[in-house]
Amino acid sequence: QWRGVIDFVPDLTASASPASAFGARSGPGLVNSNSVTVTPTGGRSPFTYSWAKLSGGSVAANSPASATTAFRAFLESGGSTSATMRCTVTDDLGSTALVDVQVSFESDDFQ
């Protein structure tokens, strides 16, 4: 006697909250943004996360292998930069979902 078991796994999707990040500072130097958290839906846990710059300026993820990260950039006085950061979420079955986050930074001179 054969017994079949079907394990239905919904398609993997993901979303970011908030959908964008911003950081500001007075004068030149390293600036950090607010944190962003990616939440997967569907798929099969456990999940892995990989943040990378898709386009734009010199911006990096503080925790590139985590669901929650802030971003950083070095700014000159009065400078600004922005980038699109992408998180690739991979589930236990190898399915992936992509989430893009817009990140921007500003440095204001108050001299």
C-alpha positions as CSV (number, residue, x, y, z in Angstrom):
1,Q,0.0,0.0,0.0
2,W,1.3,3.4,-1.0
3,R,0.6,6.5,0.9
4,G,1.3,9.9,-0.7
5,V,1.8,13.0,1.2
6,I,1.6,16.4,-0.5
7,D,3.2,19.3,1.4
8,F,1.8,22.5,-0.1
9,V,4.1,25.5,0.4
10,P,2.8,28.9,-0.6
11,D,5.0,31.0,-2.9
12,L,7.6,33.0,-1.1
13,T,7.1,36.8,-1.1
14,A,8.6,39.5,1.1
15,S,8.0,43.1,2.1
16,A,10.1,45.8,3.9
17,S,8.9,48.0,6.7
18,P,9.5,50.9,6.4
19,A,9.8,50.9,2.6
20,S,12.6,53.5,2.7
21,A,15.4,54.6,5.0
22,F,16.9,58.0,5.7
23,G,19.9,59.3,7.6
24,A,21.2,62.9,8.3
25,R,24.0,64.5,10.2
26,S,25.5,67.9,10.8
27,G,28.9,68.2,9.0
28,P,31.0,65.5,7.4
29,G,31.4,61.9,8.5
30,L,29.7,58.6,8.8
31,V,25.9,58.6,9.0
32,N,23.5,55.8,9.7
33,S,19.9,55.4,8.7
34,N,16.9,54.1,10.5
35,S,16.4,50.4,10.5
36,V,14.4,48.4,7.9
37,T,13.0,44.9,8.5
38,V,12.2,42.5,5.8
39,T,9.3,40.0,6.5
40,P,8.9,36.9,4.4
41,T,5.5,35.4,3.7
42,G,5.0,31.9,2.4
43,G,7.9,29.7,1.5
44,R,9.4,27.3,4.1
45,S,11.6,28.4,7.0
46,P,14.4,28.8,7.8
47,F,15.1,31.9,5.7
48,T,18.3,33.6,4.8
49,Y,18.8,37.3,3.9
50,S,21.4,39.0,1.8
51,W,21.5,42.8,1.4
52,A,23.4,44.3,-1.6
53,K,23.5,47.7,-3.3
54,L,21.5,47.6,-6.6
55,S,22.3,51.1,-7.7
56,G,23.4,54.5,-6.5
57,G,26.1,56.0,-4.3
58,S,28.4,54.5,-1.7
59,V,25.9,53.0,0.7
60,A,26.3,49.7,2.7
61,A,24.1,47.6,4.9
62,N,25.2,47.4,8.6
63,S,24.0,43.8,8.9
64,P,24.1,42.4,5.3
65,A,22.9,38.9,6.4
66,S,20.1,39.9,8.7
67,A,16.3,40.5,8.2
68,T,16.7,43.8,10.0
69,T,19.4,46.3,9.1
70,A,20.3,50.0,9.0
71,F,22.5,51.5,6.3
72,R,25.6,53.7,6.4
73,A,27.4,56.2,4.2
74,F,30.3,58.6,4.6
75,L,29.3,62.2,3.6
76,E,31.3,65.3,2.9
77,S,30.1,68.6,4.4
78,G,26.8,69.6,2.7
79,G,26.9,66.3,0.7
80,S,24.1,63.8,0.0
81,T,23.9,60.4,-1.5
82,S,21.2,57.8,-2.2
83,A,21.0,54.2,-3.3
84,T,18.6,51.4,-4.0
85,M,19.4,48.5,-1.7
86,R,18.1,45.0,-2.4
87,C,17.4,42.2,0.0
88,T,17.3,38.7,-1.4
89,V,15.3,36.3,0.8
90,T,15.9,32.6,0.3
91,D,13.8,29.9,1.9
92,D,14.7,26.3,2.8
93,L,13.6,25.1,-0.6
94,G,15.8,27.5,-2.5
95,S,13.0,29.9,-3.6
96,T,13.8,33.6,-3.6
97,A,12.0,36.8,-3.1
98,L,13.4,40.3,-3.8
99,V,12.7,43.5,-1.8
100,D,14.1,46.9,-2.9
101,V,14.5,49.7,-0.4
102,Q,15.4,53.4,-1.3
103,V,18.0,54.8,1.0
104,S,19.0,58.5,1.2
105,F,21.5,60.5,3.3
106,E,22.1,64.2,3.8
107,S,24.8,66.2,5.6
108,D,23.9,69.8,6.6
109,D,26.4,72.4,7.5
110,F,25.3,74.6,10.3
111,Q,28.4,76.7,10.5
